Amino acid sequence: MSFVSLFSEAYVVREAGDQLRQYADRIAISLASKQTSLPIFFDFVWDSIARGITEKNYSLAIINDDAELLRTSNFEIVDISPETLAEFIASKNGQAGIFVMHENRETFVICARRLKTASGDPYATIAVLMQVDRYNFDNLLIFLFFASIIAASAIAVASAVVFSGQLTKNIRKLQKRTELIANRKFDDTIVINSNDEIGELANSIDSLAKSIEEYDKSQKVFLQNASHELRTPLMSIRGYVEGLRDGIFTKNTDEVYESILNQTARLEKLVEDVMYLSKIETTKDILQLSPVSTDEIVDEAIERVDGIASSNGIRIVKGEVVKEELVCDGDHLATVFTNLFSNALRYAKKTIVIEACSVEKGVVFTVTDDGPGLREDEMPHLFDRFYKGASGKHGLGLAIVKAIAVAHKGTVEAYNRKDGQSGAVFEVFIPNEK
């Protein structure tokens, strides 16, 4: 009921102000039409105004600029004196307009209008007053007010029912979609046409499903490739062992044993690389971060493969390497460049160059060879697990490079030399999060 009371009072004040303004304007025009050079109130004019004031249940006062009452009418129906009204009008310093005054715990609406002489000089203020609680409320207003509340409530309830029904329907669809994903049924899709948060959630679930599907496929391909790569040396070892058992190899058995050892070493290296790659990609906090100089990382990587490079007639050149400390795992990062060197050794003619330069937020390392360069069709797959180039071995070296770079929140990319010479360039960016 307090809300109804506030609403009613606000409505009455607004309506009363409009009516008082219109009536005050008519009175002001009527009085102005009777003026000459000085204000003169004719009794018959005033009597006509006073009757109208009484019929409207208004009160009226004419107050000069010295806060003196010139005329008053119908103040016996309100709980305020003409003198109090005169003081209130005087406090407005000649300002005209609609005012609300609270006095004796009552609310009064006042319309102040300036009166002017025939020559246009203001000489007084006419104040038409209404006491709000004496205003006759229209029963239709109350009826419409309550009717509007009921109608708004009905619309709100109906909207809530429709919205909740649609919301529940979409949530059940999302639940069904997640169950399908849990059962690895990625081809079964459920369409949800919604532009709100439910629609955004549905899009996120679809993206999640695609990501899980791609991961599942990559794992299957990984297992297939790993099985194939493991099977090859195992079959070779088995063939040699069966040949020895059956007496097929009676001569040059040392060569057979050497072949078995080579295949065993290959198998061992493959298993180690698979386990290393899996550990890098899945183990949390595998990196032991500490400040390490870029010089130390490059020197360590060169030392690991310098002997093999020299035996193949290839020189590894340390170019311009910025001396900067990186917060990284130095051993794993040296493995990155060891693998890049090993990859480049299979293609380089004479020289492999490693350089490092500072960039914003980190360091970029580049490994460049003078080989034939990369083919366009193999560039998108270079860092895929078990992808082997023309002279590749088991296809895990570059995959390990990418895994270690990503573990450092860095990136790796490959492209051909742009200086007019043949050769490939591998670029590794490592951020420096100090």
Summary of the structure (lengths in Angstrom):
residues: 434
radius of gyration: 47.2
end to end distance: 64.8
largest distance: 149.3
contacts: 1231
relative contact order: 0.06
helix: 53%
strand: 20%
